[in-house]
Amino acid sequence: MNKKILAVAIPAVLLASNVSAYEVFSSDEGSVEVYGQLRAKLTKDEGKDIKLDDGSSRAGVNATYTVNEYFDVLGAIEYSLADEFKNRYSYIGASGDWGKVTLGKQYLTADDLWGVDNSYFYGGSHIVEGTISGGKHDSSVRYVFENDAFYVDASYAFAEDDANPEVFELFGRVNVAGFDVTAGVSQATQGHAAFDGVPAGELEDFFHTLWVERTFGDLSVGVQYASSKIESDAVNMELDRTGYGLALSYGLSEKSSVYGGYEFSEYDVKDAASSVLESNDATLVYLGAVHKFNSFFRVYGEAAYADGTTAGFTNNKNDWTVAAGATADSEMKYAIGARVYW
């Protein structure tokens, strides 16, 4: 890899005042691609003022080089362009007919595949994953393999003396009679020192999910089930969460589509005897539309109805708590946004 190319390209693109497509390098040996997206969003929640802010804009570089006809090496780096100039991920890897393996700071399988959620703003409340892992890890290995018959995606993240959670995730997808069926499991374990009267121990989060998707002409439909159980071996605590989701999308034209979704989630906090100390549920319904002027620019708008309470869980390694999360009382939410890609 030509390191001088990357050294010049990254600062030039990330700090440039105007946005334009930029081909850094391309040859028979490989390529370096610079990309990014600027986002803006305007949101209005019930009882609150209108808010205008950055919608998680980012920019990055992908590089791929051919070693031989069976083996490529690759690297990727991406930075947030929001309030803080922060590295989102950076990894290296290799790919071939045998699949692709990447090592470094990256999104883990469950968070990257996500599930049934067409929303640009409010959806995903039923997907109860990543509570301990955070969905992204500084020190992880990920392997992906796909052919005409099936898709396999697995991640392993290193604990590094409890500096991070240890995570193992395995997902697979097959097509059955025209239906894409995806299933996966994730287990994350976080060791922690003693704090606030809680002895040293481990938190464990076991997450599993199943979703099915199919397209009928211009209509795409997906349904999902997701479940998570968080337990501690230091105290008698158990947090069970379950979510169900339905997502729809209908293409009005090549550039315009409408989408919607229904999500229901519930949780129970239990003691050692499995008696429920707290139990709540939440409902979310969203409806939106998106228009893609071209591959570089799109606008979208969305309205959502929220009612109920979701589970809240803070995990700061040596200081974690279970509490009620977001609460809404039959509230309406509205948002519009735009993205410019390069």
C-alpha positions in Angstrom: 0.0 0.0 0.0 1.2 3.5 -0.9 1.2 5.2 2.6 1.9 8.6 1.1 -1.4 8.5 -0.8 -3.4 7.8 2.4 -1.4 10.4 4.4 -2.3 13.1 1.9 -5.9 11.9 1.2 -7.2 11.7 4.8 -6.5 15.3 5.9 -7.4 16.7 2.5 -10.9 15.2 2.5 -11.8 15.4 6.1 -10.7 19.0 6.4 -11.8 20.3 3.0 -14.3 23.2 3.0 -16.3 21.9 0.0 -17.5 18.4 -0.7 -16.7 16.6 -3.9 -16.1 13.1 -5.1 -12.4 12.3 -4.9 -10.7 9.3 -6.5 -7.4 8.9 -4.7 -5.9 5.9 -6.4 -6.9 3.2 -8.9 -4.8 0.6 -10.8 -4.7 -3.1 -11.6 -3.1 -3.6 -8.2 -5.9 -2.1 -6.2 -7.7 1.1 -5.2 -8.2 3.7 -2.5 -11.6 5.2 -2.1 -12.6 8.3 -0.2 -16.2 8.7 0.9 -18.4 10.5 3.3 -21.8 12.0 4.1 -22.9 15.2 5.6 -26.2 14.9 7.5 -28.6 17.5 8.9 -31.8 16.9 10.9 -34.6 18.9 12.3 -36.6 17.2 15.2 -39.7 18.1 17.2 -40.7 16.2 20.3 -43.9 16.8 22.2 -43.5 19.5 24.8 -40.0 20.5 23.5 -38.6 23.1 21.2 -37.5 22.3 17.6 -34.0 21.1 17.5 -31.6 21.4 14.5 -28.3 19.5 14.6 -25.8 17.4 12.8 -27.1 13.9 12.0 -23.9 12.0 12.7 -21.9 13.1 9.6 -18.8 11.1 8.8 -16.0 10.6 6.3 -13.6 7.8 5.7 -11.2 5.9 3.4 -11.3 2.3 2.1 -8.3 0.7 0.5 -8.0 -2.7 -1.2 -4.9 -4.2 -2.9 -4.5 -7.5 -4.7 -1.8 -9.8 -3.5 -2.7 -12.6 -6.0 -5.8 -13.9 -7.7 -7.0 -15.6 -4.5 -6.1 -13.0 -1.9 -6.7 -9.3 -1.3 -5.6 -7.1 1.6 -7.8 -4.2 2.8 -8.0 -1.4 5.3 -10.6 1.1 6.4 -10.8 4.2 8.6 -13.7 6.4 9.4 -14.1 9.6 11.4 -17.1 11.4 12.8 -17.6 15.0 11.6 -20.0 15.9 14.4 -19.1 18.0 17.5 -16.1 15.9 18.2 -13.6 14.8 15.5 -13.6 11.2 16.6 -12.5 7.9 15.1 -15.6 5.7 14.4 -13.6 2.6 13.3 -10.3 1.6 11.8 -9.3 -2.0 10.8 -7.3 -4.0 8.4 -8.1 -7.4 6.9 -8.0 -9.8 3.9 -10.5 -11.3 1.6 -10.9 -13.9 -1.1 -13.2 -16.7 -2.2 -12.9 -18.1 1.3 -14.6 -14.9 2.8 -13.4 -11.8 4.5 -11.7 -11.3 7.8 -11.1 -7.9 9.5 -9.2 -7.0 12.7 -9.3 -3.8 14.8 -11.9 -1.3 15.9 -15.1 -2.1 14.1 -18.8 -2.7 14.4 -19.7 -6.2 15.7 -22.0 -8.5 13.8 -25.2 -8.0 15.7 -25.0 -4.2 15.5 -24.0 -4.1 11.9 -26.7 -6.4 10.7 -29.2 -4.9 13.1 -32.5 -6.3 11.9 -35.9 -5.1 10.8 -35.9 -1.3 11.0 -36.7 1.1 8.1 -36.6 4.2 10.3 -34.2 7.1 9.8 -34.9 8.5 13.3 -37.0 6.6 15.8 -37.1 2.9 15.0 -35.1 0.0 16.5 -36.6 0.1 20.0 -37.3 -3.7 19.8 -33.7 -4.6 19.0 -32.3 -5.1 22.5 -28.7 -5.8 21.6 -25.3 -4.2 22.5 -26.1 -3.2 26.0 -22.8 -4.4 27.4 -20.8 -4.6 24.2 -21.9 -1.2 22.8 -22.2 -2.8 19.4 -18.6 -1.7 18.5 -15.3 -2.9 19.9 -11.7 -1.5 19.9 -10.1 -5.0 19.7 -12.2 -7.5 17.6 -12.0 -10.0 14.8 -14.8 -10.4 12.3 -15.3 -13.0 9.6 -17.9 -12.9 6.8 -18.6 -15.5 4.2 -21.4 -15.5 1.5 -22.3 -17.6 -1.5 -25.5 -18.3 -3.4 -26.8 -20.7 -0.7 -26.1 -18.9 2.7 -24.4 -16.0 4.5 -22.4 -16.4 7.7 -21.1 -13.5 9.9 -19.2 -14.0 13.2 -17.3 -11.7 15.6 -15.0 -12.2 18.5 -13.9 -9.3 20.8 -11.1 -9.5 23.3 -11.5 -8.7 26.9 -7.9 -7.5 27.4 -7.8 -7.9 31.2 -11.4 -6.6 31.6 -10.6 -3.3 29.8 -13.3 -4.3 27.4 -16.2 -6.8 27.3 -15.5 -10.2 25.8 -18.0 -10.8 23.0 -18.8 -13.7 20.7 -21.5 -13.3 18.0 -22.6 -15.7 15.3 -25.3 -14.9 12.6 -26.5 -16.7 9.5 -28.9 -16.1 6.7 -30.6 -18.5 4.2 -33.3 -18.0 1.6 -36.3 -20.3 2.1 -39.0 -20.2 -0.6 -38.3 -16.6 -1.4 -38.0 -15.5 2.3 -34.7 -14.3 3.7 -34.4 -15.8 7.2 -31.7 -14.4 9.5 -30.9 -15.8 13.0 -28.1 -15.0 15.4 -26.8 -15.1 18.9 -24.5 -12.7 20.9 -22.9 -13.3 24.3 -21.1 -10.4 26.0 -19.3 -10.7 29.3 -17.9 -7.7 31.3 -15.7 -8.2 34.3 -15.8 -5.5 36.9 -14.1 -4.5 40.2 -16.0 -4.0 43.5 -18.0 -0.8 43.7 -20.6 0.8 46.0 -21.0 -2.4 48.1 -21.2 -4.7 45.0 -18.4 -7.3 45.1 -16.2 -7.9 42.1 -17.8 -10.2 39.4 -19.1 -10.4 35.9 -22.0 -9.1 33.9 -23.3 -11.4 31.1 -25.7 -10.4 28.3 -27.1 -13.2 26.1 -28.9 -11.9 23.1 -30.7 -13.8 20.4 -32.8 -12.8 17.5 -34.7 -14.1 14.4 -36.0 -12.0 11.5 -37.7 -12.8 8.2 -37.9 -10.5 5.1 -39.4 -10.7 1.7 -40.1 -8.4 -1.2 -43.4 -8.6 -3.2 -42.9 -6.4 -6.2 -42.5 -2.8 -4.8 -43.5 -3.9 -1.3 -40.9 -5.1 1.2 -42.0 -6.7 4.5 -40.0 -7.8 7.5 -40.8 -9.2 11.0 -38.4 -9.7 13.9 -38.2 -11.2 17.3 -35.3 -10.3 19.7 -34.5 -11.2 23.3 -31.8 -10.3 25.8 -31.0 -11.6 29.3 -28.5 -9.7 31.5 -27.3 -11.4 34.7 -24.7 -10.7 37.4 -22.8 -13.2 39.4 -22.0 -10.6 42.0 -25.6 -9.7 43.0 -29.0 -11.3 42.6 -30.1 -9.4 39.5 -31.7 -10.4 36.2 -32.9 -8.1 33.4 -35.1 -9.8 30.7 -36.0 -7.8 27.6 -38.1 -8.9 24.6 -38.9 -7.1 21.4 -41.1 -7.6 18.3 -41.0 -5.6 15.2 -42.8 -5.2 11.8 -41.3 -3.0 9.1 -42.8 -2.1 5.7 -41.4 -0.2 2.7 -43.2 0.6 -0.6 -41.5 2.0 -3.6 -43.5 4.8 -5.3 -41.0 5.3 -8.0 -37.3 4.6 -8.7 -36.4 7.6 -6.4 -39.3 7.8 -3.9 -40.6 5.4 -1.3 -42.7 5.4 1.9 -42.0 3.2 4.9 -43.5 2.4 8.3 -43.1 0.2 11.3 -44.6 -1.1 14.5 -42.4 -2.1 17.5 -43.3 -3.5 20.8 -40.9 -4.2 23.7 -41.2 -5.3 27.3 -38.9 -5.9 30.2 -38.8 -7.5 33.7 -36.3 -6.9 36.5 -36.1 -9.9 38.8 -34.5 -10.8 42.2 -33.0 -14.2 43.1 -36.4 -15.8 43.6 -37.5 -14.6 40.1 -40.2 -12.4 41.6 -40.8 -9.4 39.4 -39.6 -6.2 41.0 -40.4 -4.0 38.0 -42.1 -4.7 34.7 -42.9 -2.3 31.8 -43.6 -2.2 28.1 -43.4 0.3 25.3 -45.0 0.7 21.8 -43.5 2.6 18.9 -45.2 3.3 15.5 -43.4 5.3 12.8 -44.3 6.4 9.3 -42.0 8.2 6.9 -41.0 9.0 3.3 -37.7 9.4 1.5 -36.8 10.9 -1.9 -33.4 10.2 -3.5 -32.7 12.9 -6.1 -29.6 10.8 -7.1 -26.9 8.7 -5.5 -25.4 11.8 -3.8 -28.5 13.6 -2.3 -31.6 12.5 -0.5 -34.3 14.0 1.8 -36.6 12.3 4.2 -39.3 12.9 6.9 -40.8 10.8 9.6 -43.5 10.9 12.3 -43.6 8.5 15.3 -46.0 7.7 18.1 -44.4 6.5 21.3 -46.1 5.2 24.5 -44.7 3.3 27.5 -41.3 2.7 29.1 -38.2 0.9 27.9 -35.5 -0.5 30.2 -32.5 1.6 31.0 -29.1 0.0 31.7 -25.8 1.9 32.3 -22.6 0.0 31.9 -19.4 1.8 32.9 -17.5 -1.3 33.6 -17.0 -0.7 37.3 -20.3 1.1 37.8 -23.5 -0.2 36.4 -27.2 0.3 37.3 -30.6 -0.8 36.1 -33.3 1.8 35.8 -36.3 2.8 33.7 -35.1 4.1 30.3 -37.0 6.3 27.9 -40.6 7.0 28.9 -43.4 8.4 26.7 -47.1 9.0 27.4 -48.8 8.8 24.0 -46.4 11.3 22.5 -45.9 12.3 18.9 -42.4 13.0 17.4 -41.5 14.5 14.1 -38.3 14.8 12.1 -37.0 15.8 8.7 -33.5 15.3 7.4 -31.1 15.4 4.5 -27.9 13.7 3.4 -25.2 14.6 0.9 -22.9 11.8 -0.1 -19.5 11.8 -1.7 
